[in-house]
């Protein structure tokens, strides 16, 4: 299962899915309030995200799944690790951290909420996406794809996601996790930079760490071959 983050949708994974489909069964849902599910009532708590994902797995008859969680969805993965590890195969925490470190964000949570209200979702989403790249000018197609993926986000969905994650903190909660995990980040990551990725790696009981060069928060789009190679190697065990 490929789980998108804030200001995004399942479209975020389109290139990666094309590359992996010959070898994996892939499921990339849109969270309520995002993408094709933009009109649905959004989740407001991280346990709701986790429960929604497990309900989808149950509907599909899947007892155990590998999960890749990007950015905001890295917290959903940690929620699953803490409370539903028996449902997980291997997990990838991509562009993720143990908590929302407000000092590391490209802007404050309050500024993001104010921009949503004052400027609208499209402008707010563009500001978020512009921060994702080591060099957006070098990756215009990837940048355009991220903006397209963000287009279905509703104002209600965006505000609810911020509400659900702004106080997220899994510090001290993951040491006993035996689930194989990969913490994967770009060296130019801004939301959860390499120091944050290292903290997350050290907090997990059975984890590997990979920092990819020349990329940021959209590493699988800026450096797809490296990203796919690392992901395949990890999922293959």
Secondary structure, 3 states (H helix, E strand, C coil): CEECCCCCCHHHHHHHHHHHCCCCCCCCCCCCCCHHHCCCCCCCCHHHHHHHHHHHHHHCCCCCEEEEEECHHHHHHHHHHHHCHHHEEEEEEECCCCECCCCCCCCCHHHHHHHHHHHCHHHHHHHHHHCCCCCHHHCHHHHHHHHHHHCCCCHHHHHHHHHHHCCCECCCCCCCCCCCEEEEEECCCCCCCHHHHHHHHHHCCCEEEEEECCCCCCHHHHCHHHHHHHHHHHHCC
